[in-house]
Amino acid sequence: MKDPIPDINERAQMMLRALIDRYVLDGQPVGSRTLAREAGLELSPATIRNVMSDLEELGFVASPHTSAGRIPTVQGYRFFVDSLLTVQPLDELAFEQMRLEIESEQGQKDLIESVTGMLSGITHLAGVVTLPRHEHSLFKQVEFLPLSDNRVLAILVTGDDEVQNRIIITDKKCSPAELQQASNYLNSLFAGKDIAEVRTTLLSEMQETRSTMNSMMITAMQMADQVLDNTEHGGFVMAGQTNLMEFEELCNIEKLRKLFDAFSKKRDMLHLLDQCVNAEGIQIFIGEESGYKMLDECSMVTAPYSVEGEALGVLGVIGPTRMAYDRVIPIVDATARLLGAALNQKD
């Protein structure tokens, strides 16, 4: 359970809001003189320093080593988002332009890709949309056939008898008997279950009970994870990842490499996005709140999209913690509603 966030007086709230607004704008630590001007408060430098010291003691701001100015912390952003943020709805013209762009797409794949690109283009951040879980497709059976080296052909059959073939890579070369044993194990465990449920079970099992699994079970789980990671019922589309290179705090090569590596591997991202599908409305993960190290300096704003009241997926944007939340939140919210409406018309 999270510790309760302490309350702060009105003057400190105004200064925190001014500091965050300024920091979001240019990414530079904010000094006392700039802060007094931005907040519109006629206060002495000593008073401002005292308020900043109080905010720092509460964990809302921090002082980088290279500057006398302050920057917001994750806790500062969380208080700002929960208590100080004023979100304005999109103006009608912008909403109508988004609606026309979304409704112009014909196929579902093109629609999802268009929405992802639109999210990225409007926000100048990375856009992400999970693919719809339309018919709650069931896991019927999976078979594995050996190929050369450590490659395996996985044949997945779903409840509507749709067959999907995937080439996956295993940690070691498996014999036909081992592959048969792995498929038998998975089929006995998951046959007849919803694929979304299977994916959720896989993720938790691989994280929590690995120590009690034998070698064959671990191999089977890893192969199933690769197969379902790429099914059309469990993937996501991303666009605009390179936008993140424009932010100074993210443009370190090592940080970007880890971030892009996480995007390409997908599993952790899917686990995080899956948490948002059945959530009510907008979800905001700030920095380490996501629980994933590679997103410690990023924020993610998401919203589920639904058809006839049933959540089919989630969409959102990923950017630095100093994103303009007041602008991003209504864009994500409107896009989710428009995508749900477009999918409803196509069904």
BAKE-519917 format. One line per 4 residues: number of its first residue (from 0); for each residue x, y, z of C-alpha. Coordinates in nm, 2 decimals. Example, Ala and Ser with C-alpha at 12.3 -4.5 7.8 and 13.67 -1.06 7.14 Angstrom:
residues 2
0> 1.23,-0.45,0.78 | 1.37,-0.11,0.71
END
This chain:
residues 347
0> 0.00,0.00,0.00 | 0.14,0.34,-0.10 | 0.22,0.59,0.18 | -0.03,0.88,0.19
4> 0.09,1.19,0.00 | 0.12,1.48,0.25 | -0.09,1.79,0.19 | 0.07,2.13,0.14
8> -0.06,2.48,0.18 | -0.20,2.69,-0.10 | 0.12,2.90,-0.14 | 0.34,2.59,-0.17
12> 0.09,2.44,-0.42 | 0.11,2.75,-0.64 | 0.49,2.73,-0.64 | 0.49,2.36,-0.71
16> 0.26,2.41,-1.00 | 0.47,2.70,-1.14 | 0.79,2.49,-1.10 | 0.64,2.19,-1.28
20> 0.49,2.41,-1.56 | 0.83,2.57,-1.62 | 1.03,2.25,-1.60 | 0.79,2.08,-1.85
24> 0.86,2.37,-2.08 | 1.24,2.35,-2.10 | 1.36,2.07,-1.88 | 1.60,2.30,-1.68
28> 1.62,2.32,-1.30 | 1.41,2.62,-1.18 | 1.57,2.88,-0.96 | 1.40,3.10,-0.70
32> 1.39,3.42,-0.91 | 1.24,3.24,-1.21 | 0.99,3.07,-0.98 | 0.87,3.40,-0.83
36> 0.81,3.54,-1.17 | 0.63,3.23,-1.30 | 0.41,3.20,-0.99 | 0.32,3.57,-1.00
40> 0.38,3.59,-0.62 | 0.55,3.89,-0.46 | 0.76,3.70,-0.22 | 1.11,3.76,-0.09
44> 1.39,3.52,-0.21 | 1.42,3.40,0.15 | 1.05,3.31,0.16 | 1.07,3.12,-0.17
48> 1.38,2.93,-0.05 | 1.20,2.83,0.27 | 0.90,2.70,0.07 | 1.13,2.51,-0.17
52> 1.31,2.37,0.13 | 0.98,2.24,0.27 | 0.88,2.09,-0.06 | 1.22,1.92,-0.09
56> 1.19,1.78,0.26 | 0.85,1.64,0.16 | 1.00,1.47,-0.14 | 0.82,1.68,-0.40
60> 1.12,1.85,-0.55 | 1.50,1.78,-0.57 | 1.82,1.98,-0.62 | 2.04,1.84,-0.90
64> 2.41,1.85,-0.81 | 2.49,2.08,-1.10 | 2.24,2.36,-1.02 | 2.09,2.56,-0.74
68> 1.75,2.52,-0.90 | 1.50,2.25,-0.83 | 1.33,1.98,-1.04 | 1.01,1.79,-0.97
72> 1.03,1.43,-0.83 | 0.79,1.14,-0.91 | 0.60,1.22,-0.59 | 0.59,1.59,-0.69
76> 0.44,1.50,-1.03 | 0.19,1.26,-0.86 | 0.06,1.53,-0.63 | 0.05,1.77,-0.93
80> -0.15,1.52,-1.14 | -0.39,1.41,-0.86 | -0.45,1.75,-0.70 | -0.34,2.05,-0.90
84> -0.39,1.96,-1.27 | -0.66,2.12,-1.47 | -0.74,1.93,-1.78 | -0.93,2.10,-2.06
88> -1.13,1.89,-2.31 | -1.02,1.90,-2.67 | -1.17,2.17,-2.88 | -1.43,2.06,-3.13
92> -1.23,2.12,-3.44 | -0.93,1.90,-3.32 | -1.18,1.63,-3.21 | -1.35,1.64,-3.55
96> -1.02,1.61,-3.73 | -0.92,1.31,-3.53 | -1.26,1.15,-3.59 | -1.23,1.19,-3.97
100> -0.88,1.05,-3.97 | -0.98,0.74,-3.77 | -1.31,0.68,-3.96 | -1.13,0.70,-4.30
104> -0.95,0.37,-4.24 | -1.11,0.05,-4.37 | -0.93,-0.25,-4.23 | -0.88,-0.32,-3.86
108> -0.50,-0.34,-3.90 | -0.48,-0.01,-4.09 | -0.71,0.14,-3.83 | -0.49,0.04,-3.54
112> -0.17,0.16,-3.72 | -0.34,0.49,-3.81 | -0.45,0.55,-3.45 | -0.10,0.47,-3.32
116> 0.06,0.71,-3.56 | -0.20,0.98,-3.49 | -0.13,0.95,-3.11 | 0.24,0.99,-3.17
120> 0.20,1.27,-3.42 | -0.03,1.48,-3.21 | 0.16,1.44,-2.88 | 0.51,1.42,-3.02
124> 0.57,1.12,-2.79 | 0.57,0.74,-2.85 | 0.22,0.61,-2.92 | 0.11,0.25,-2.84
128> -0.22,0.06,-2.91 | -0.28,-0.30,-2.81 | -0.46,-0.51,-3.08 | -0.83,-0.58,-3.01
132> -0.92,-0.90,-2.83 | -1.22,-0.95,-3.05 | -1.38,-1.30,-3.02 | -1.20,-1.39,-2.70
136> -1.02,-1.65,-2.90 | -0.96,-1.98,-2.73 | -0.64,-2.17,-2.71 | -0.71,-2.51,-2.87
140> -0.37,-2.67,-2.91 | -0.01,-2.60,-3.00 | 0.24,-2.82,-3.18 | 0.61,-2.78,-3.21
144> 0.82,-2.91,-3.50 | 1.21,-2.89,-3.50 | 1.39,-2.68,-3.77 | 1.76,-2.62,-3.81
148> 1.97,-2.50,-3.52 | 1.76,-2.38,-3.22 | 1.47,-2.28,-3.44 | 1.12,-2.44,-3.39
152> 0.81,-2.41,-3.60 | 0.51,-2.35,-3.36 | 0.16,-2.42,-3.49 | -0.11,-2.26,-3.28
156> -0.47,-2.37,-3.34 | -0.74,-2.14,-3.18 | -1.10,-2.22,-3.10 | -1.24,-2.11,-3.43
160> -0.99,-2.35,-3.60 | -0.77,-2.06,-3.72 | -0.41,-2.19,-3.76 | -0.12,-1.96,-3.70
164> 0.24,-2.05,-3.77 | 0.54,-1.89,-3.58 | 0.91,-1.96,-3.60 | 1.06,-1.93,-3.25
168> 1.41,-1.96,-3.10 | 1.48,-2.18,-2.81 | 1.77,-2.16,-2.56 | 1.89,-2.50,-2.67
172> 1.83,-2.75,-2.95 | 1.53,-2.96,-2.86 | 1.47,-3.32,-2.99 | 1.13,-3.41,-3.15
176> 1.05,-3.60,-2.83 | 1.12,-3.30,-2.61 | 0.90,-3.08,-2.83 | 0.62,-3.33,-2.82
180> 0.65,-3.34,-2.44 | 0.63,-2.96,-2.43 | 0.33,-2.93,-2.65 | 0.15,-3.21,-2.45
184> 0.22,-3.02,-2.13 | 0.09,-2.69,-2.27 | -0.22,-2.84,-2.43 | -0.31,-3.02,-2.10
188> -0.26,-2.69,-1.91 | -0.43,-2.44,-2.14 | -0.66,-2.62,-2.39 | -1.00,-2.44,-2.40
192> -0.89,-2.13,-2.21 | -0.91,-1.77,-2.34 | -0.58,-1.67,-2.50 | -0.58,-1.35,-2.30
196> -0.61,-1.55,-1.98 | -0.33,-1.79,-2.10 | -0.10,-1.50,-2.16 | -0.17,-1.35,-1.81
200> -0.11,-1.70,-1.65 | 0.21,-1.74,-1.85 | 0.35,-1.41,-1.73 | 0.27,-1.47,-1.36
204> 0.39,-1.83,-1.37 | 0.72,-1.74,-1.53 | 0.78,-1.47,-1.27 | 0.66,-1.64,-0.95
208> 0.70,-2.02,-0.98 | 1.01,-2.06,-1.20 | 1.20,-2.22,-0.90 | 0.95,-2.51,-0.88
212> 0.95,-2.59,-1.25 | 1.16,-2.86,-1.41 | 1.36,-2.79,-1.73 | 1.09,-2.92,-1.96
216> 0.82,-2.70,-1.80 | 1.05,-2.39,-1.82 | 1.12,-2.46,-2.19 | 0.75,-2.51,-2.27
220> 0.65,-2.19,-2.09 | 0.92,-1.99,-2.27 | 0.81,-2.13,-2.61 | 0.44,-2.06,-2.54
224> 0.54,-1.70,-2.43 | 0.71,-1.65,-2.77 | 0.41,-1.79,-2.96 | 0.15,-1.59,-2.78
228> 0.36,-1.27,-2.77 | 0.31,-1.25,-3.15 | -0.05,-1.36,-3.19 | -0.29,-1.10,-3.33
232> -0.49,-1.13,-3.00 | -0.20,-1.03,-2.78 | 0.03,-0.78,-2.95 | 0.06,-0.41,-2.97
236> 0.16,-0.15,-3.23 | 0.40,0.13,-3.15 | 0.49,0.45,-3.33 | 0.71,0.75,-3.27
240> 0.97,0.59,-3.04 | 1.24,0.82,-3.19 | 1.04,1.12,-3.06 | 1.19,1.02,-2.72
244> 1.54,1.11,-2.84 | 1.44,1.47,-2.85 | 1.42,1.49,-2.47 | 1.76,1.56,-2.30
248> 1.69,1.34,-2.00 | 1.62,1.03,-2.23 | 1.88,1.08,-2.50 | 2.16,0.90,-2.32
252> 2.25,0.62,-2.56 | 2.25,0.35,-2.28 | 1.90,0.46,-2.16 | 1.76,0.46,-2.51
256> 1.91,0.12,-2.59 | 1.74,-0.03,-2.28 | 1.41,0.14,-2.35 | 1.40,0.04,-2.72
260> 1.51,-0.31,-2.63 | 1.22,-0.33,-2.39 | 0.98,-0.21,-2.66 | 1.11,-0.47,-2.91
264> 1.09,-0.76,-2.66 | 0.73,-0.66,-2.58 | 0.66,-0.90,-2.29 | 0.71,-0.65,-2.01
268> 0.52,-0.38,-2.20 | 0.23,-0.62,-2.26 | 0.22,-0.71,-1.89 | 0.20,-0.34,-1.80
272> -0.06,-0.26,-2.07 | -0.27,-0.56,-1.97 | -0.31,-0.41,-1.62 | -0.48,-0.11,-1.78
276> -0.73,-0.29,-2.01 | -1.00,-0.34,-1.74 | -0.92,-0.02,-1.55 | -1.17,0.26,-1.53
280> -1.07,0.56,-1.75 | -0.73,0.72,-1.77 | -0.44,0.54,-1.60 | -0.11,0.73,-1.54
284> 0.22,0.57,-1.44 | 0.49,0.82,-1.35 | 0.85,0.70,-1.34 | 0.91,0.40,-1.12
288> 0.53,0.36,-1.05 | 0.52,0.13,-1.36 | 0.74,-0.13,-1.17 | 0.97,-0.16,-1.47
292> 1.32,-0.03,-1.44 | 1.34,0.08,-1.81 | 1.05,0.31,-1.76 | 1.19,0.48,-1.44
296> 1.24,0.81,-1.63 | 0.92,0.79,-1.84 | 0.55,0.83,-1.78 | 0.28,0.64,-1.95
300> -0.08,0.77,-1.99 | -0.33,0.51,-2.10 | -0.71,0.46,-2.16 | -0.90,0.14,-2.25
304> -1.11,0.13,-2.56 | -1.44,-0.05,-2.56 | -1.72,-0.18,-2.79 | -2.06,-0.21,-2.63
308> -1.92,-0.16,-2.29 | -1.66,-0.44,-2.32 | -1.29,-0.34,-2.31 | -1.11,-0.48,-2.61
312> -0.77,-0.32,-2.56 | -0.58,-0.02,-2.44 | -0.40,0.27,-2.60 | -0.17,0.55,-2.47
316> 0.15,0.74,-2.50 | 0.49,0.70,-2.34 | 0.72,1.00,-2.28 | 0.94,1.16,-2.02
320> 0.80,1.23,-1.68 | 0.80,1.60,-1.77 | 0.53,1.55,-2.03 | 0.25,1.81,-2.06
324> -0.01,1.60,-1.88 | -0.29,1.86,-1.92 | -0.25,1.83,-2.30 | -0.18,1.46,-2.32
328> -0.47,1.33,-2.10 | -0.76,1.46,-2.31 | -0.59,1.34,-2.64 | -0.56,0.99,-2.50
332> -0.91,0.99,-2.36 | -1.06,1.12,-2.69 | -0.86,0.88,-2.90 | -0.98,0.58,-2.69
336> -1.35,0.69,-2.74 | -1.30,0.74,-3.11 | -1.13,0.41,-3.17 | -1.40,0.23,-2.98
340> -1.67,0.40,-3.19 | -1.49,0.31,-3.51 | -1.45,-0.05,-3.42 | -1.82,-0.06,-3.32
344> -1.92,0.06,-3.67 | -1.69,-0.20,-3.83 | -1.85,-0.48,-3.63
END
